[in-house]
Amino acid sequence: MAIWILIIGVHLATVVFGLSIWIFYKKYKDLL
C-alpha cells in the first residue's frame, strides 16, 4: 500500500514541477 502512496506522491510532484516550469517559461517569454 505504501508503494502506491509513494508513486502518487512522485507523480503529483512531477506534475506540479512541470506546471511551475511551464508558467515560468510563459511569463518569461511574455517579458521578451
C-alpha positions as CSV (number, residue, x, y, z in Angstrom):
1,M,0.0,0.0,0.0
2,A,2.9,2.4,0.8
3,I,4.3,1.9,-2.7
4,W,1.1,3.4,-4.3
5,I,1.3,6.4,-2.0
6,L,4.9,6.9,-3.0
7,I,4.1,6.6,-6.7
8,I,1.1,9.0,-6.4
9,G,3.3,11.5,-4.4
10,V,6.1,11.4,-7.0
11,H,3.5,11.8,-9.9
12,L,1.8,14.8,-8.3
13,A,5.2,16.4,-7.5
14,T,6.3,15.9,-11.2
15,V,3.0,17.5,-12.4
16,V,3.3,20.5,-10.1
17,F,7.0,20.9,-11.1
18,G,6.1,20.7,-14.8
19,L,3.3,23.3,-14.4
20,S,5.6,25.6,-12.5
21,I,8.2,25.5,-15.3
22,W,5.6,26.0,-17.9
23,I,4.1,29.0,-16.2
24,F,7.6,30.5,-15.5
25,Y,8.5,30.0,-19.2
26,K,5.3,31.6,-20.4
27,K,5.8,34.6,-18.2
28,Y,9.5,34.9,-19.2
29,K,8.5,34.6,-22.9
30,D,6.0,37.5,-22.4
31,L,8.7,39.7,-20.9
32,L,10.8,39.2,-24.0
